[in-house]
Amino acid sequence: MTGLRRTHHCRPHSARGVLDRCPSLRVLHVPFSEQLTEVSLGLLPELCPNLRELNLNGCRNVSRSCIDTLGHLLPDLAVREQQ
């Protein structure tokens, strides 16, 4: 699997389950996922090292510093975010 979309109701424990099984994931769209946490996003560099596109539109529980850290750890990652 190289892309995952329409995960509006993604919870932290389910995010780990999906990411564990998708090491080749390149595109992840999780807009308006209010259950998504910075802890879940912190798994991305380790579990999805090939991630290139991340849509976080409307994800209010994700800080600017978390996005900056992801950008540092995954330098080819393009993050789309609007609060």
Beta strands, then each sheet from edge to edge (+ up, - down):
strand 1: 3-4
strand 2: 27-29
strand 3: 53-55
strand 4: 78-80
sheet 1: 1+ 2+ 3+ 4+
end
